[in-house]
Amino acid sequence: MGSIEIDTDGASRGGSKSCCGGLIRDSNDNWICGFVKLVRAAHSLLNYRRYSKGYNWLC
């Protein structure tokens, strides 16, 4: 049975705008899906939950 790998990353310039993104690959390193999200002023874990539901999936 194969496996999947999820790679994620994020970036911020220290202001109120940050972004995150990532990709999902199969066990042969084939691209399955990718995502990117602009996050504005996420200063708490409660805000993270609200923003995490709005990913722009590229599948």
Residue pairs with C-beta under 8 A, 6 or more apart in sequence:
2 26
2 27
2 28
3 26
3 27
4 24
4 25
4 26
4 27
4 32
5 24
5 25
5 26
5 27
6 22
6 23
6 24
7 22
7 23
7 25
8 20
8 21
8 22
9 20
9 21
9 22
10 18
10 19
10 20
10 21
11 18
11 19
11 20
12 18
12 19
16 40
16 41
17 38
17 39
17 40
18 38
18 39
18 40
18 42
19 36
19 37
19 38
19 39
20 36
20 37
20 39
21 34
21 35
21 36
21 37
22 34
22 35
23 31
23 32
23 33
23 34
23 35
24 31
24 32
24 33
24 34
25 31
25 32
26 32
32 59
33 57
33 58
33 59
34 57
34 58
34 59
35 55
35 56
35 57
35 58
36 55
36 56
36 58
37 51
37 54
37 55
37 56
39 51
40 51
41 47
42 48
42 51
